[in-house]
Amino acid sequence: GVYTFATNSDDGSALFIGNTLVVNNDNNHPMSKQSGSIPLAAGKHRIKVAYFQGTGTGGLVVSWSGPGFGEQTIPASALSHAP
């Protein structure tokens, strides 16, 4: 199905699924949300979140929505680690 991913960050962030940039929330800014969508087949997919903090306060929230569920912070149970 089609999944939407979002980063809400202070300052810049980016989210990749595999090698595809899905969310580009770059530059120095206060908390700001950007999103993007990608069709995904069933199974595991590599996710990478890049983030940088400039000056002042910082923050990062990563969320998703997809077939059958609304936007929510990605739960740890949906993630795994492969070296």
VOGU-3710 file (C-alpha; in Angstrom, 3 decimals, decimal comma):
1> gvytfatnsd> 0,000/0,000/0,000  0,898/3,672/0,065  2,478/4,924/3,303  3,016/8,530/4,355  6,005/9,397/6,522  6,601/12,730/8,283  9,344/14,420/10,268  8,593/17,262/12,631  11,965/18,732/13,509  13,917/21,695/14,843
11> dgsalfignt> 16,214/22,021/12,777  16,693/19,913/9,645  15,789/16,284/9,005  15,392/13,817/6,173  13,816/10,370/5,927  14,845/7,685/3,454  13,171/4,369/2,669  15,878/2,290/1,042  17,734/4,809/-1,145  14,637/6,925/-1,806
21> lvvnndnnhp> 14,355/10,322/-0,129  10,744/10,428/1,081  10,827/13,440/3,434  13,075/16,484/2,960  12,715/18,804/5,952  16,069/20,550/5,544  17,440/23,910/6,734  17,549/25,762/10,044  14,017/26,324/11,324  11,825/26,018/14,421
31> mskqsgsipl> 9,713/22,847/14,767  8,374/22,271/11,268  6,611/19,270/9,764  7,118/17,904/6,255  5,774/14,666/4,811  5,989/12,452/1,769  4,376/9,256/0,514  5,748/6,062/-0,989  4,166/2,811/-2,184  5,598/-0,190/-0,303
41> aagkhrikva> 5,237/-3,917/-0,871  4,680/-6,189/2,128  7,857/-6,984/4,059  10,768/-5,232/5,709  12,229/-1,990/4,366  15,362/-0,108/5,395  14,569/3,266/7,008  17,112/5,999/7,687  16,442/9,292/9,470  19,084/12,029/9,306
51> yfqgtgtggl> 18,836/15,006/11,672  20,899/18,034/12,583  20,561/20,586/15,364  21,651/24,168/14,784  21,227/26,672/17,584  18,561/26,969/20,273  16,234/24,167/21,218  15,988/20,925/19,276  13,423/18,273/18,593  12,543/15,415/16,265
61> vvswsgpgfg> 9,340/13,369/15,906  8,967/10,757/13,140  5,487/9,542/12,240  3,702/7,429/9,658  0,279/6,497/8,362  -0,785/3,782/5,998  -3,520/1,415/4,905  -5,857/0,949/7,852  -4,220/3,352/10,321  -3,958/7,099/10,790
71> eqtipasals> -0,902/9,186/11,571  1,051/8,074/14,629  4,601/8,145/15,929  6,395/5,081/14,569  6,339/2,569/17,437  9,514/0,736/18,438  7,686/-2,537/17,760  7,634/-1,668/14,031  11,428/-1,306/13,918  14,295/-3,782/14,001
81> hap> 18,043/-3,462/13,726  20,227/-5,182/11,194  23,976/-4,539/11,345
//
